[in-house]
Structures are given as C-alpha cells and as structure tokens.
Amino acid sequence: MPGSLDYEGLVSQSSQDDPQTEIDEDDLHTLFYTSGTTGKPKGGMLTQKSWANVAITLILDYGPATESDVI
C-alpha cells in the first residue's frame, strides 16, 4: 500500500539489543475505547499495574499456565 512501511523490512533493520526501558507501574499500557452508549466514545486508560493484577489474579485462580493451556 502506498505510504505504508514494510513490517519485515523494519524488523530486519531493528536492533536485537534490549532497550533497557524502565517501566513504572503507573505508565499507560493500553487505551481501550468505549462504545459511547451513554455519550460520546471515550478512551479508557489501563496502566501497567492493572494488567499485572490481571495476570496475578489469573494465576491465583487457575494456577500457572502449562504448555498444553490455550488462552
């Protein structure tokens, strides 16, 4: 597509080194958009900490994932 970047080309040019990026628990992780059923759509911000809590809750509820698990 004209004006688009080639994914494989970008990956092949990228460094394999760990960027050593520091992540704070209050940093934005995901921005979900609401459907706007009670007004205009809005972006719901979820933090790194909120997703870590989801992972911890899943592990506590279901136990550690194994190779045969499908999520």
N, CA, C, O and CB atoms as a CASP TS submission, in Angstrom:
PFRMAT TS
TARGET T0000
AUTHOR 0000-0000-0000
METHOD Language model
MODEL 1
PARENT N/A
ATOM      1  N   MET     1       0.849  -1.169   0.000  1.00  0.00           N
ATOM      2  CA  MET     1       0.000   0.000   0.000  1.00  0.00           C
ATOM      3  C   MET     1       0.900   1.239   0.000  1.00  0.00           C
ATOM      4  O   MET     1       1.828   1.313   0.805  1.00  0.00           O
ATOM      5  CB  MET     1      -0.969  -0.006   1.227  1.00  0.00           C
ATOM      6  N   PRO     2       0.659   2.182  -0.853  1.00  0.00           N
ATOM      7  CA  PRO     2       1.484   3.391  -0.909  1.00  0.00           C
ATOM      8  C   PRO     2       1.481   4.149   0.421  1.00  0.00           C
ATOM      9  O   PRO     2       0.429   4.340   1.031  1.00  0.00           O
ATOM     10  CB  PRO     2       0.992   4.307  -2.025  1.00  0.00           C
ATOM     11  N   GLY     3       2.640   4.568   0.854  1.00  0.00           N
ATOM     12  CA  GLY     3       2.778   5.308   2.103  1.00  0.00           C
ATOM     13  C   GLY     3       2.913   4.436   3.337  1.00  0.00           C
ATOM     14  O   GLY     3       3.133   4.949   4.434  1.00  0.00           O
ATOM     15  N   SER     4       2.787   3.122   3.175  1.00  0.00           N
ATOM     16  CA  SER     4       2.907   2.208   4.313  1.00  0.00           C
ATOM     17  C   SER     4       4.348   1.754   4.476  1.00  0.00           C
ATOM     18  O   SER     4       5.122   1.757   3.519  1.00  0.00           O
ATOM     19  CB  SER     4       1.982   0.991   4.135  1.00  0.00           C
ATOM     20  N   LEU     5       4.701   1.367   5.685  1.00  0.00           N
ATOM     21  CA  LEU     5       6.023   0.824   5.959  1.00  0.00           C
ATOM     22  C   LEU     5       5.954  -0.696   5.914  1.00  0.00           C
ATOM     23  O   LEU     5       4.952  -1.284   6.321  1.00  0.00           O
ATOM     24  CB  LEU     5       6.555   1.314   7.333  1.00  0.00           C
ATOM     25  N   ASP     6       7.001  -1.328   5.427  1.00  0.00           N
ATOM     26  CA  ASP     6       7.068  -2.780   5.344  1.00  0.00           C
ATOM     27  C   ASP     6       7.495  -3.348   6.687  1.00  0.00           C
ATOM     28  O   ASP     6       8.589  -3.051   7.167  1.00  0.00           O
ATOM     29  CB  ASP     6       8.037  -3.226   4.232  1.00  0.00           C
ATOM     30  N   TYR     7       6.648  -4.159   7.294  1.00  0.00           N
ATOM     31  CA  TYR     7       6.915  -4.717   8.627  1.00  0.00           C
ATOM     32  C   TYR     7       8.212  -5.520   8.648  1.00  0.00           C
ATOM     33  O   TYR     7       9.071  -5.288   9.498  1.00  0.00           O
ATOM     34  CB  TYR     7       5.749  -5.605   9.076  1.00  0.00           C
ATOM     35  N   GLU     8       8.356  -6.458   7.722  1.00  0.00           N
ATOM     36  CA  GLU     8       9.552  -7.305   7.691  1.00  0.00           C
ATOM     37  C   GLU     8      10.814  -6.466   7.506  1.00  0.00           C
ATOM     38  O   GLU     8      11.847  -6.755   8.110  1.00  0.00           O
ATOM     39  CB  GLU     8       9.443  -8.345   6.565  1.00  0.00           C
ATOM     40  N   GLY     9      10.733  -5.443   6.685  1.00  0.00           N
ATOM     41  CA  GLY     9      11.873  -4.550   6.486  1.00  0.00           C
ATOM     42  C   GLY     9      12.251  -3.814   7.761  1.00  0.00           C
ATOM     43  O   GLY     9      13.432  -3.677   8.080  1.00  0.00           O
ATOM     44  N   LEU    10      11.250  -3.342   8.483  1.00  0.00           N
ATOM     45  CA  LEU    10      11.511  -2.648   9.748  1.00  0.00           C
ATOM     46  C   LEU    10      12.132  -3.590  10.773  1.00  0.00           C
ATOM     47  O   LEU    10      13.072  -3.217  11.475  1.00  0.00           O
ATOM     48  CB  LEU    10      10.216  -2.046  10.307  1.00  0.00           C
ATOM     49  N   VAL    11      11.608  -4.810  10.860  1.00  0.00           N
ATOM     50  CA  VAL    11      12.133  -5.784  11.823  1.00  0.00           C
ATOM     51  C   VAL    11      13.579  -6.123  11.494  1.00  0.00           C
ATOM     52  O   VAL    11      14.410  -6.222  12.397  1.00  0.00           O
ATOM     53  CB  VAL    11      11.272  -7.065  11.831  1.00  0.00           C
ATOM     54  N   SER    12      13.891  -6.302  10.213  1.00  0.00           N
ATOM     55  CA  SER    12      15.259  -6.674   9.833  1.00  0.00           C
ATOM     56  C   SER    12      16.263  -5.562  10.118  1.00  0.00           C
ATOM     57  O   SER    12      17.453  -5.832  10.278  1.00  0.00           O
ATOM     58  CB  SER    12      15.308  -7.038   8.358  1.00  0.00           C
ATOM     59  N   GLN    13      15.802  -4.323  10.183  1.00  0.00           N
ATOM     60  CA  GLN    13      16.688  -3.184  10.455  1.00  0.00           C
ATOM     61  C   GLN    13      16.801  -2.892  11.955  1.00  0.00           C
ATOM     62  O   GLN    13      17.633  -2.083  12.365  1.00  0.00           O
ATOM     63  CB  GLN    13      16.181  -1.937   9.724  1.00  0.00           C
ATOM     64  N   SER    14      15.983  -3.535  12.762  1.00  0.00           N
ATOM     65  CA  SER    14      15.930  -3.241  14.192  1.00  0.00           C
ATOM     66  C   SER    14      17.057  -3.925  14.950  1.00  0.00           C
ATOM     67  O   SER    14      17.546  -4.982  14.553  1.00  0.00           O
ATOM     68  CB  SER    14      14.591  -3.665  14.766  1.00  0.00           C
ATOM     69  N   SER    15      17.452  -3.304  16.038  1.00  0.00           N
ATOM     70  CA  SER    15      18.474  -3.864  16.912  1.00  0.00           C
ATOM     71  C   SER    15      17.892  -5.020  17.714  1.00  0.00           C
ATOM     72  O   SER    15      16.722  -4.982  18.095  1.00  0.00           O
ATOM     73  CB  SER    15      19.043  -2.783  17.853  1.00  0.00           C
ATOM     74  N   GLN    16      18.683  -6.028  17.969  1.00  0.00           N
ATOM     75  CA  GLN    16      18.280  -7.158  18.798  1.00  0.00           C
ATOM     76  C   GLN    16      18.587  -6.900  20.274  1.00  0.00           C
ATOM     77  O   GLN    16      18.223  -7.702  21.134  1.00  0.00           O
ATOM     78  CB  GLN    16      18.983  -8.436  18.329  1.00  0.00           C
ATOM     79  N   ASP    17      19.255  -5.780  20.568  1.00  0.00           N
ATOM     80  CA  ASP    17      19.637  -5.450  21.941  1.00  0.00           C
ATOM     81  C   ASP    17      18.420  -5.014  22.755  1.00  0.00           C
ATOM     82  O   ASP    17      17.522  -4.348  22.241  1.00  0.00           O
ATOM     83  CB  ASP    17      20.703  -4.344  21.949  1.00  0.00           C
ATOM     84  N   ASP    18      18.405  -5.400  24.035  1.00  0.00           N
ATOM     85  CA  ASP    18      17.363  -4.968  24.954  1.00  0.00           C
ATOM     86  C   ASP    18      17.483  -3.459  25.126  1.00  0.00           C
ATOM     87  O   ASP    18      18.567  -2.969  25.445  1.00  0.00           O
ATOM     88  CB  ASP    18      17.472  -5.709  26.329  1.00  0.00           C
ATOM     89  N   PRO    19      16.398  -2.706  24.925  1.00  0.00           N
ATOM     90  CA  PRO    19      16.492  -1.241  25.033  1.00  0.00           C
ATOM     91  C   PRO    19      16.649  -0.734  26.463  1.00  0.00           C
ATOM     92  O   PRO    19      16.852   0.462  26.674  1.00  0.00           O
ATOM     93  CB  PRO    19      15.272  -0.614  24.428  1.00  0.00           C
ATOM     94  N   GLN    20      16.555  -1.640  27.461  1.00  0.00           N
ATOM     95  CA  GLN    20      16.721  -1.262  28.873  1.00  0.00           C
ATOM     96  C   GLN    20      15.747  -0.147  29.267  1.00  0.00           C
ATOM     97  O   GLN    20      16.126   0.793  29.966  1.00  0.00           O
ATOM     98  CB  GLN    20      18.173  -0.809  29.140  1.00  0.00           C
ATOM     99  N   THR    21      14.514  -0.251  28.826  1.00  0.00           N
ATOM    100  CA  THR    21      13.492   0.743  29.126  1.00  0.00           C
ATOM    101  C   THR    21      12.906   0.487  30.508  1.00  0.00           C
ATOM    102  O   THR    21      12.478  -0.627  30.813  1.00  0.00           O
ATOM    103  CB  THR    21      12.383   0.725  28.056  1.00  0.00           C
ATOM    104  N   GLU    22      12.888   1.507  31.327  1.00  0.00           N
ATOM    105  CA  GLU    22      12.293   1.416  32.654  1.00  0.00           C
ATOM    106  C   GLU    22      10.789   1.639  32.525  1.00  0.00           C
ATOM    107  O   GLU    22      10.354   2.584  31.866  1.00  0.00           O
ATOM    108  CB  GLU    22      12.934   2.452  33.634  1.00  0.00           C
ATOM    109  N   ILE    23       9.997   0.774  33.151  1.00  0.00           N
ATOM    110  CA  ILE    23       8.544   0.893  33.113  1.00  0.00           C
ATOM    111  C   ILE    23       8.046   1.093  34.531  1.00  0.00           C
ATOM    112  O   ILE    23       8.386   0.333  35.438  1.00  0.00           O
ATOM    113  CB  ILE    23       7.886  -0.359  32.459  1.00  0.00           C
ATOM    114  N   ASP    24       7.237   2.125  34.710  1.00  0.00           N
ATOM    115  CA  ASP    24       6.642   2.415  36.010  1.00  0.00           C
ATOM    116  C   ASP    24       5.248   1.795  36.059  1.00  0.00           C
ATOM    117  O   ASP    24       4.577   1.705  35.031  1.00  0.00           O
ATOM    118  CB  ASP    24       6.579   3.954  36.272  1.00  0.00           C
ATOM    119  N   GLU    25       4.809   1.369  37.238  1.00  0.00           N
ATOM    120  CA  GLU    25       3.506   0.721  37.357  1.00  0.00           C
ATOM    121  C   GLU    25       2.353   1.632  36.960  1.00  0.00           C
ATOM    122  O   GLU    25       1.272   1.143  36.631  1.00  0.00           O
ATOM    123  CB  GLU    25       3.302   0.241  38.767  1.00  0.00           C
ATOM    124  N   ASP    26       2.558   2.944  36.984  1.00  0.00           N
ATOM    125  CA  ASP    26       1.503   3.884  36.602  1.00  0.00           C
ATOM    126  C   ASP    26       1.565   4.281  35.129  1.00  0.00           C
ATOM    127  O   ASP    26       0.742   5.076  34.674  1.00  0.00           O
ATOM    128  CB  ASP    26       1.588   5.121  37.459  1.00  0.00           C
ATOM    129  N   ASP    27       2.531   3.740  34.371  1.00  0.00           N
ATOM    130  CA  ASP    27       2.622   4.031  32.941  1.00  0.00           C
ATOM    131  C   ASP    27       1.438   3.432  32.198  1.00  0.00           C
ATOM    132  O   ASP    27       0.932   2.371  32.566  1.00  0.00           O
ATOM    133  CB  ASP    27       3.941   3.495  32.361  1.00  0.00           C
ATOM    134  N   LEU    28       1.002   4.119  31.153  1.00  0.00           N
ATOM    135  CA  LEU    28      -0.094   3.634  30.326  1.00  0.00           C
ATOM    136  C   LEU    28       0.318   2.357  29.604  1.00  0.00           C
ATOM    137  O   LEU    28       1.396   2.290  29.015  1.00  0.00           O
ATOM    138  CB  LEU    28      -0.528   4.708  29.314  1.00  0.00           C
ATOM    139  N   HIS    29      -0.542   1.347  29.652  1.00  0.00           N
ATOM    140  CA  HIS    29      -0.307   0.078  28.965  1.00  0.00           C
ATOM    141  C   HIS    29      -1.221  -0.038  27.750  1.00  0.00           C
ATOM    142  O   HIS    29      -0.764  -0.360  26.653  1.00  0.00           O
ATOM    143  CB  HIS    29      -0.531  -1.112  29.923  1.00  0.00           C
ATOM    144  N   THR    30      -2.514   0.225  27.947  1.00  0.00           N
ATOM    145  CA  THR    30      -3.500   0.019  26.897  1.00  0.00           C
ATOM    146  C   THR    30      -4.535   1.136  26.948  1.00  0.00           C
ATOM    147  O   THR    30      -4.899   1.623  28.019  1.00  0.00           O
ATOM    148  CB  THR    30      -4.177  -1.365  27.040  1.00  0.00           C
ATOM    149  N   LEU    31      -4.996   1.529  25.770  1.00  0.00           N
ATOM    150  CA  LEU    31      -6.064   2.512  25.668  1.00  0.00           C
ATOM    151  C   LEU    31      -7.227   1.849  24.944  1.00  0.00           C
ATOM    152  O   LEU    31      -7.176   1.639  23.732  1.00  0.00           O
ATOM    153  CB  LEU    31      -5.588   3.811  24.922  1.00  0.00           C
ATOM    154  N   PHE    32      -8.282   1.517  25.699  1.00  0.00           N
ATOM    155  CA  PHE    32      -9.487   0.912  25.134  1.00  0.00           C
ATOM    156  C   PHE    32     -10.505   2.014  24.874  1.00  0.00           C
ATOM    157  O   PHE    32     -10.617   2.960  25.653  1.00  0.00           O
ATOM    158  CB  PHE    32     -10.075  -0.180  26.085  1.00  0.00           C
ATOM    159  N   TYR    33     -11.230   1.891  23.799  1.00  0.00           N
ATOM    160  CA  TYR    33     -12.271   2.874  23.510  1.00  0.00           C
ATOM    161  C   TYR    33     -13.631   2.305  23.827  1.00  0.00           C
ATOM    162  O   TYR    33     -13.955   1.178  23.451  1.00  0.00           O
ATOM    163  CB  TYR    33     -12.213   3.318  22.053  1.00  0.00           C
ATOM    164  N   THR    34     -14.432   3.105  24.528  1.00  0.00           N
ATOM    165  CA  THR    34     -15.777   2.690  24.894  1.00  0.00           C
ATOM    166  C   THR    34     -16.681   2.827  23.675  1.00  0.00           C
ATOM    167  O   THR    34     -16.311   3.460  22.686  1.00  0.00           O
ATOM    168  CB  THR    34     -16.317   3.527  26.086  1.00  0.00           C
ATOM    169  N   SER    35     -17.856   2.235  23.752  1.00  0.00           N
ATOM    170  CA  SER    35     -18.793   2.294  22.634  1.00  0.00           C
ATOM    171  C   SER    35     -19.606   3.575  22.620  1.00  0.00           C
ATOM    172  O   SER    35     -20.274   3.869  21.629  1.00  0.00           O
ATOM    173  CB  SER    35     -19.719   1.111  22.677  1.00  0.00           C
ATOM    174  N   GLY    36     -19.564   4.330  23.683  1.00  0.00           N
ATOM    175  CA  GLY    36     -20.282   5.591  23.721  1.00  0.00           C
ATOM    176  C   GLY    36     -21.777   5.438  23.899  1.00  0.00           C
ATOM    177  O   GLY    36     -22.537   6.264  23.394  1.00  0.00           O
ATOM    178  N   THR    37     -22.230   4.404  24.604  1.00  0.00           N
ATOM    179  CA  THR    37     -23.670   4.179  24.763  1.00  0.00           C
ATOM    180  C   THR    37     -24.341   5.241  25.619  1.00  0.00           C
ATOM    181  O   THR    37     -25.547   5.454  25.492  1.00  0.00           O
ATOM    182  CB  THR    37     -23.915   2.819  25.371  1.00  0.00           C
ATOM    183  N   THR    38     -23.593   5.915  26.489  1.00  0.00           N
ATOM    184  CA  THR    38     -24.180   6.964  27.328  1.00  0.00           C
ATOM    185  C   THR    38     -23.644   8.337  26.955  1.00  0.00           C
ATOM    186  O   THR    38     -23.774   9.281  27.733  1.00  0.00           O
ATOM    187  CB  THR    38     -23.903   6.683  28.803  1.00  0.00           C
ATOM    188  N   GLY    39     -23.064   8.457  25.816  1.00  0.00           N
ATOM    189  CA  GLY    39     -22.497   9.722  25.362  1.00  0.00           C
ATOM    190  C   GLY    39     -21.469   9.450  24.288  1.00  0.00           C
ATOM    191  O   GLY    39     -21.516   8.414  23.625  1.00  0.00           O
ATOM    192  N   LYS    40     -20.556  10.359  24.115  1.00  0.00           N
ATOM    193  CA  LYS    40     -19.510  10.186  23.106  1.00  0.00           C
ATOM    194  C   LYS    40     -18.527   9.105  23.553  1.00  0.00           C
ATOM    195  O   LYS    40     -18.284   8.946  24.749  1.00  0.00           O
ATOM    196  CB  LYS    40     -18.768  11.523  22.851  1.00  0.00           C
ATOM    197  N   PRO    41     -17.956   8.358  22.594  1.00  0.00           N
ATOM    198  CA  PRO    41     -16.939   7.361  22.961  1.00  0.00           C
ATOM    199  C   PRO    41     -15.756   8.017  23.680  1.00  0.00           C
ATOM    200  O   PRO    41     -15.384   9.155  23.395  1.00  0.00           O
ATOM    201  CB  PRO    41     -16.442   6.614  21.704  1.00  0.00           C
ATOM    202  N   LYS    42     -15.188   7.273  24.608  1.00  0.00           N
ATOM    203  CA  LYS    42     -14.052   7.772  25.395  1.00  0.00           C
ATOM    204  C   LYS    42     -12.970   6.710  25.427  1.00  0.00           C
ATOM    205  O   LYS    42     -13.239   5.523  25.239  1.00  0.00           O
ATOM    206  CB  LYS    42     -14.488   8.155  26.844  1.00  0.00           C
ATOM    207  N   GLY    43     -11.754   7.146  25.665  1.00  0.00           N
ATOM    208  CA  GLY    43     -10.641   6.222  25.826  1.00  0.00           C
ATOM    209  C   GLY    43     -10.491   5.845  27.284  1.00  0.00           C
ATOM    210  O   GLY    43     -10.320   6.713  28.139  1.00  0.00           O
ATOM    211  N   GLY    44     -10.553   4.554  27.575  1.00  0.00           N
ATOM    212  CA  GLY    44     -10.328   4.072  28.943  1.00  0.00           C
ATOM    213  C   GLY    44      -8.878   3.652  29.087  1.00  0.00           C
ATOM    214  O   GLY    44      -8.414   2.759  28.377  1.00  0.00           O
ATOM    215  N   MET    45      -8.157   4.291  30.004  1.00  0.00           N
ATOM    216  CA  MET    45      -6.729   4.038  30.154  1.00  0.00           C
ATOM    217  C   MET    45      -6.471   2.960  31.196  1.00  0.00           C
ATOM    218  O   MET    45      -6.971   3.035  32.319  1.00  0.00           O
ATOM    219  CB  MET    45      -5.997   5.322  30.534  1.00  0.00           C
ATOM    220  N   LEU    46      -5.684   1.952  30.815  1.00  0.00           N
ATOM    221  CA  LEU    46      -5.277   0.904  31.739  1.00  0.00           C
ATOM    222  C   LEU    46      -3.763   0.973  31.913  1.00  0.00           C
ATOM    223  O   LEU    46      -3.022   1.131  30.943  1.00  0.00           O
ATOM    224  CB  LEU    46      -5.721  -0.503  31.230  1.00  0.00           C
ATOM    225  N   THR    47      -3.321   0.853  33.147  1.00  0.00           N
ATOM    226  CA  THR    47      -1.905   1.002  33.472  1.00  0.00           C
ATOM    227  C   THR    47      -1.171  -0.340  33.446  1.00  0.00           C
ATOM    228  O   THR    47      -1.788  -1.400  33.349  1.00  0.00           O
ATOM    229  CB  THR    47      -1.748   1.653  34.841  1.00  0.00           C
ATOM    230  N   GLN    48       0.136  -0.269  33.534  1.00  0.00           N
ATOM    231  CA  GLN    48       0.962  -1.472  33.657  1.00  0.00           C
ATOM    232  C   GLN    48       0.522  -2.268  34.891  1.00  0.00           C
ATOM    233  O   GLN    48       0.420  -3.494  34.839  1.00  0.00           O
ATOM    234  CB  GLN    48       2.478  -1.099  33.753  1.00  0.00           C
ATOM    235  N   LYS    49       0.263  -1.571  35.991  1.00  0.00           N
ATOM    236  CA  LYS    49      -0.120  -2.229  37.237  1.00  0.00           C
ATOM    237  C   LYS    49      -1.448  -2.957  37.090  1.00  0.00           C
ATOM    238  O   LYS    49      -1.613  -4.055  37.620  1.00  0.00           O
ATOM    239  CB  LYS    49      -0.205  -1.212  38.371  1.00  0.00           C
ATOM    240  N   SER    50      -2.407  -2.351  36.367  1.00  0.00           N
ATOM    241  CA  SER    50      -3.705  -3.009  36.223  1.00  0.00           C
ATOM    242  C   SER    50      -3.573  -4.320  35.459  1.00  0.00           C
ATOM    243  O   SER    50      -4.246  -5.294  35.796  1.00  0.00           O
ATOM    244  CB  SER    50      -4.697  -2.084  35.510  1.00  0.00           C
ATOM    245  N   TRP    51      -2.713  -4.367  34.430  1.00  0.00           N
ATOM    246  CA  TRP    51      -2.515  -5.615  33.675  1.00  0.00           C
ATOM    247  C   TRP    51      -1.720  -6.628  34.483  1.00  0.00           C
ATOM    248  O   TRP    51      -1.947  -7.831  34.354  1.00  0.00           O
ATOM    249  CB  TRP    51      -1.798  -5.334  32.347  1.00  0.00           C
ATOM    250  N   ALA    52      -0.793  -6.166  35.314  1.00  0.00           N
ATOM    251  CA  ALA    52      -0.069  -7.092  36.196  1.00  0.00           C
ATOM    252  C   ALA    52      -1.049  -7.738  37.173  1.00  0.00           C
ATOM    253  O   ALA    52      -0.938  -8.928  37.472  1.00  0.00           O
ATOM    254  CB  ALA    52       1.067  -6.352  36.970  1.00  0.00           C
ATOM    255  N   ASN    53      -2.011  -6.952  37.673  1.00  0.00           N
ATOM    256  CA  ASN    53      -3.017  -7.503  38.587  1.00  0.00           C
ATOM    257  C   ASN    53      -3.899  -8.537  37.890  1.00  0.00           C
ATOM    258  O   ASN    53      -4.293  -9.525  38.510  1.00  0.00           O
ATOM    259  CB  ASN    53      -3.887  -6.376  39.159  1.00  0.00           C
ATOM    260  N   VAL    54      -4.213  -8.327  36.619  1.00  0.00           N
ATOM    261  CA  VAL    54      -4.983  -9.314  35.859  1.00  0.00           C
ATOM    262  C   VAL    54      -4.201 -10.627  35.786  1.00  0.00           C
ATOM    263  O   VAL    54      -4.757 -11.700  36.019  1.00  0.00           O
ATOM    264  CB  VAL    54      -5.304  -8.785  34.428  1.00  0.00           C
ATOM    265  N   ALA    55      -2.914 -10.537  35.462  1.00  0.00           N
ATOM    266  CA  ALA    55      -2.081 -11.740  35.356  1.00  0.00           C
ATOM    267  C   ALA    55      -1.991 -12.462  36.700  1.00  0.00           C
ATOM    268  O   ALA    55      -2.108 -13.686  36.756  1.00  0.00           O
ATOM    269  CB  ALA    55      -0.670 -11.376  34.857  1.00  0.00           C
ATOM    270  N   ILE    56      -1.786 -11.719  37.765  1.00  0.00           N
ATOM    271  CA  ILE    56      -1.689 -12.323  39.103  1.00  0.00           C
ATOM    272  C   ILE    56      -3.000 -13.008  39.472  1.00  0.00           C
ATOM    273  O   ILE    56      -2.989 -14.118  40.005  1.00  0.00           O
ATOM    274  CB  ILE    56      -1.330 -11.252  40.164  1.00  0.00           C
ATOM    275  N   THR    57      -4.121 -12.361  39.195  1.00  0.00           N
ATOM    276  CA  THR    57      -5.430 -12.936  39.504  1.00  0.00           C
ATOM    277  C   THR    57      -5.666 -14.224  38.717  1.00  0.00           C
ATOM    278  O   THR    57      -6.177 -15.198  39.269  1.00  0.00           O
ATOM    279  CB  THR    57      -6.542 -11.923  39.200  1.00  0.00           C
ATOM    280  N   LEU    58      -5.299 -14.240  37.435  1.00  0.00           N
ATOM    281  CA  LEU    58      -5.452 -15.458  36.637  1.00  0.00           C
ATOM    282  C   LEU    58      -4.617 -16.599  37.195  1.00  0.00           C
ATOM    283  O   LEU    58      -5.085 -17.735  37.270  1.00  0.00           O
ATOM    284  CB  LEU    58      -5.065 -15.194  35.188  1.00  0.00           C
ATOM    285  N   ILE    59      -3.384 -16.303  37.586  1.00  0.00           N
ATOM    286  CA  ILE    59      -2.514 -17.339  38.151  1.00  0.00           C
ATOM    287  C   ILE    59      -3.072 -17.854  39.469  1.00  0.00           C
ATOM    288  O   ILE    59      -3.052 -19.059  39.723  1.00  0.00           O
ATOM    289  CB  ILE    59      -1.092 -16.798  38.357  1.00  0.00           C
ATOM    290  N   LEU    60      -3.572 -16.948  40.311  1.00  0.00           N
ATOM    291  CA  LEU    60      -4.147 -17.362  41.594  1.00  0.00           C
ATOM    292  C   LEU    60      -5.418 -18.189  41.400  1.00  0.00           C
ATOM    293  O   LEU    60      -5.656 -19.152  42.129  1.00  0.00           O
ATOM    294  CB  LEU    60      -4.451 -16.135  42.457  1.00  0.00           C
ATOM    295  N   ASP    61      -6.228 -17.811  40.419  1.00  0.00           N
ATOM    296  CA  ASP    61      -7.482 -18.527  40.174  1.00  0.00           C
ATOM    297  C   ASP    61      -7.283 -19.868  39.481  1.00  0.00           C
ATOM    298  O   ASP    61      -7.939 -20.850  39.829  1.00  0.00           O
ATOM    299  CB  ASP    61      -8.400 -17.674  39.348  1.00  0.00           C
ATOM    300  N   TYR    62      -6.384 -19.915  38.502  1.00  0.00           N
ATOM    301  CA  TYR    62      -6.255 -21.098  37.651  1.00  0.00           C
ATOM    302  C   TYR    62      -4.940 -21.841  37.795  1.00  0.00           C
ATOM    303  O   TYR    62      -4.791 -22.938  37.257  1.00  0.00           O
ATOM    304  CB  TYR    62      -6.427 -20.706  36.238  1.00  0.00           C
ATOM    305  N   GLY    63      -3.991 -21.272  38.504  1.00  0.00           N
ATOM    306  CA  GLY    63      -2.672 -21.883  38.624  1.00  0.00           C
ATOM    307  C   GLY    63      -1.788 -21.464  37.456  1.00  0.00           C
ATOM    308  O   GLY    63      -2.270 -20.863  36.496  1.00  0.00           O
ATOM    309  N   PRO    64      -0.501 -21.776  37.532  1.00  0.00           N
ATOM    310  CA  PRO    64       0.427 -21.402  36.468  1.00  0.00           C
ATOM    311  C   PRO    64       0.022 -22.044  35.138  1.00  0.00           C
ATOM    312  O   PRO    64      -0.499 -23.159  35.116  1.00  0.00           O
ATOM    313  CB  PRO    64       1.860 -21.813  36.842  1.00  0.00           C
ATOM    314  N   ALA    65       0.263 -21.340  34.039  1.00  0.00           N
ATOM    315  CA  ALA    65      -0.020 -21.865  32.703  1.00  0.00           C
ATOM    316  C   ALA    65       0.972 -22.968  32.364  1.00  0.00           C
ATOM    317  O   ALA    65       2.131 -22.929  32.777  1.00  0.00           O
ATOM    318  CB  ALA    65       0.038 -20.738  31.643  1.00  0.00           C
ATOM    319  N   THR    66       0.503 -23.943  31.612  1.00  0.00           N
ATOM    320  CA  THR    66       1.368 -25.022  31.133  1.00  0.00           C
ATOM    321  C   THR    66       1.411 -24.978  29.604  1.00  0.00           C
ATOM    322  O   THR    66       0.663 -24.225  28.980  1.00  0.00           O
ATOM    323  CB  THR    66       0.862 -26.418  31.639  1.00  0.00           C
ATOM    324  N   GLU    67       2.276 -25.775  29.014  1.00  0.00           N
ATOM    325  CA  GLU    67       2.404 -25.792  27.560  1.00  0.00           C
ATOM    326  C   GLU    67       1.127 -26.234  26.869  1.00  0.00           C
ATOM    327  O   GLU    67       0.898 -25.879  25.713  1.00  0.00           O
ATOM    328  CB  GLU    67       3.534 -26.695  27.154  1.00  0.00           C
ATOM    329  N   SER    68       0.289 -27.003  27.557  1.00  0.00           N
ATOM    330  CA  SER    68      -0.934 -27.505  26.920  1.00  0.00           C
ATOM    331  C   SER    68      -2.113 -26.535  27.068  1.00  0.00           C
ATOM    332  O   SER    68      -3.171 -26.774  26.486  1.00  0.00           O
ATOM    333  CB  SER    68      -1.308 -28.859  27.515  1.00  0.00           C
ATOM    334  N   ASP    69      -1.956 -25.453  27.829  1.00  0.00           N
ATOM    335  CA  ASP    69      -3.040 -24.488  28.012  1.00  0.00           C
ATOM    336  C   ASP    69      -3.241 -23.660  26.758  1.00  0.00           C
ATOM    337  O   ASP    69      -2.294 -23.346  26.037  1.00  0.00           O
ATOM    338  CB  ASP    69      -2.754 -23.573  29.203  1.00  0.00           C
ATOM    339  N   VAL    70      -4.495 -23.315  26.517  1.00  0.00           N
ATOM    340  CA  VAL    70      -4.851 -22.437  25.401  1.00  0.00           C
ATOM    341  C   VAL    70      -5.674 -21.293  25.978  1.00  0.00           C
ATOM    342  O   VAL    70      -6.662 -21.517  26.677  1.00  0.00           O
ATOM    343  CB  VAL    70      -5.649 -23.213  24.272  1.00  0.00           C
ATOM    344  N   ILE    71      -5.263 -20.075  25.683  1.00  0.00           N
ATOM    345  CA  ILE    71      -5.992 -18.909  26.188  1.00  0.00           C
ATOM    346  C   ILE    71      -6.421 -18.076  25.009  1.00  0.00           C
ATOM    347  O   ILE    71      -7.056 -17.036  25.186  1.00  0.00           O
ATOM    348  CB  ILE    71      -5.127 -18.070  27.175  1.00  0.00           C
TER
END
